Amino acid sequence: MRFYLLAWRRSFDFSGCSSKQEFWRFFLVHALVSLVCILADVAMKSWFDATYGILSLFPTLSAIARRLHDSGKSGYWGFVFFVPIAGPFWLVYLLAQPTLTHMTEEASA
């Protein structure tokens, strides 16, 4: 939960780095909240998921950019998501790359 809240606090911070642990723990909680919102939408015929999706857009995009920076890639690689069929898989592959040690040394300096 700590990483989820950290991502929300850093919503507009598209610079810096996020470790694999920080990103994937945020993403897990984000996916669970989305699932709860979808179930609430079905049960109550409401707009919970759409509202949450709009509100969580910047925290998610900035977390993706920081994770890509941590693996030595530009945040613009996040746009690979929009490549038909292979794009989302390619993005997951990029997000799963290991941290570059020189990136963490520069970030801590």
C-alpha positions as CSV (number, residue, x, y, z in Angstrom):
1,M,0.0,0.0,0.0
2,R,3.0,2.3,0.7
3,F,4.1,2.2,-2.9
4,Y,0.6,2.8,-4.2
5,L,0.3,6.0,-2.1
6,L,3.8,7.0,-3.1
7,A,2.8,6.8,-6.8
8,W,-0.1,9.1,-6.1
9,R,2.1,11.6,-4.3
10,R,4.5,11.5,-7.3
11,S,1.6,11.9,-9.8
12,F,3.2,14.7,-11.8
13,D,6.9,13.6,-11.3
14,F,7.9,12.2,-14.7
15,S,11.6,12.4,-13.9
16,G,13.6,10.2,-11.6
17,C,13.3,6.4,-11.2
18,S,11.0,3.8,-9.7
19,S,12.3,0.4,-8.8
20,K,10.7,-2.8,-10.1
21,Q,9.3,-3.5,-6.6
22,E,7.9,0.0,-6.3
23,F,6.3,-0.1,-9.8
24,W,4.8,-3.6,-9.6
25,R,3.4,-3.2,-6.1
26,F,1.7,0.0,-7.2
27,F,0.4,-1.8,-10.3
28,L,-0.9,-4.7,-8.3
29,V,-2.9,-2.4,-6.0
30,H,-4.0,-0.3,-9.0
31,A,-5.3,-3.5,-10.7
32,L,-7.2,-4.6,-7.6
33,V,-8.8,-1.2,-7.2
34,S,-9.8,-1.2,-10.8
35,L,-11.3,-4.7,-10.4
36,V,-13.4,-3.5,-7.4
37,C,-14.5,-0.5,-9.4
38,I,-15.6,-2.8,-12.3
39,L,-17.5,-5.0,-10.0
40,A,-19.2,-2.0,-8.4
41,D,-20.1,-0.8,-11.9
42,V,-21.7,-4.1,-12.8
43,A,-23.6,-4.3,-9.5
44,M,-24.8,-0.7,-9.3
45,K,-24.7,0.5,-13.0
46,S,-22.4,3.3,-12.1
47,W,-19.3,5.1,-13.4
48,F,-16.8,4.0,-10.7
49,D,-14.3,2.5,-13.1
50,A,-14.4,5.3,-15.6
51,T,-13.9,7.8,-12.8
52,Y,-11.1,5.9,-11.2
53,G,-9.5,5.4,-14.6
54,I,-9.5,9.2,-15.3
55,L,-8.2,10.0,-11.8
56,S,-5.4,7.5,-11.9
57,L,-4.2,8.4,-15.4
58,F,-1.3,10.7,-14.2
59,P,-0.1,8.4,-11.4
60,T,0.0,5.5,-13.8
61,L,1.7,7.3,-16.6
62,S,4.3,8.9,-14.3
63,A,5.0,5.5,-12.6
64,I,5.6,3.9,-16.1
65,A,7.9,6.8,-17.1
66,R,9.9,6.5,-13.9
67,R,10.2,2.7,-14.2
68,L,11.4,3.0,-17.8
69,H,14.0,5.5,-16.6
70,D,15.2,3.1,-14.0
71,S,15.8,0.5,-16.7
72,G,17.8,3.0,-18.8
73,K,15.0,3.8,-21.3
74,S,13.3,7.1,-22.1
75,G,9.8,7.6,-20.7
76,Y,8.6,8.0,-24.3
77,W,9.0,4.2,-24.7
78,G,5.6,4.1,-22.9
79,F,4.0,5.0,-26.2
80,V,4.9,1.5,-27.5
81,F,1.7,0.5,-25.7
82,F,-0.2,1.9,-28.7
83,V,1.4,-0.5,-31.3
84,P,-1.4,-2.8,-32.3
85,I,-1.3,-6.3,-30.8
86,A,2.3,-6.5,-29.7
87,G,2.5,-3.1,-28.0
88,P,1.1,-3.9,-24.6
89,F,3.3,-7.1,-24.4
90,W,6.4,-5.1,-25.4
91,L,5.7,-2.5,-22.7
92,V,5.4,-5.2,-20.1
93,Y,8.7,-6.6,-21.3
94,L,10.3,-3.2,-21.0
95,L,8.8,-2.6,-17.5
96,A,10.2,-5.9,-16.3
97,Q,13.8,-5.1,-17.3
98,P,16.3,-5.0,-14.4
99,T,17.4,-1.8,-12.8
100,L,20.6,-0.3,-14.3
101,T,23.1,0.2,-11.4
102,H,24.5,3.4,-12.8
103,M,20.9,4.9,-12.9
104,T,20.4,4.2,-9.2
105,E,23.8,5.7,-8.4
106,E,23.0,8.9,-10.4
107,A,19.6,9.2,-8.7
108,S,21.0,8.9,-5.2
109,A,23.8,11.4,-5.9
